[in-house]
Amino acid sequence: MDIEGAEYEVLEALLASSLRPRHLPVEFHYRFAGIGKRSAAHVRSRLSDDGCRTIFISPTGREISFIRD
């Protein structure tokens, strides 16, 4: 998912829905106003609480892949 800052809203909507993808690759963007690393940490925590685990983090830390067992 590379959607230029909209990933936070989309991931929150996904968590509120009944959809549960098995694999979820996400590129997190921090450069937009009002979006910082804290936003990414929050949504990562919510994904973890929902049963997703991190299987890959790129060297920059912006690209992260999650998997649901």
PyMOL commands that set and color helices and strands:
alter all, ss='L'
color gray80, all
select helices_A, chain A and resi 7-16+37-49
alter helices_A, ss='H'
color red, helices_A
select strands_A, chain A and resi 23-27+52-57+63-68
alter strands_A, ss='S'
color yellow, strands_A
deselect
rebuild
show_as cartoon
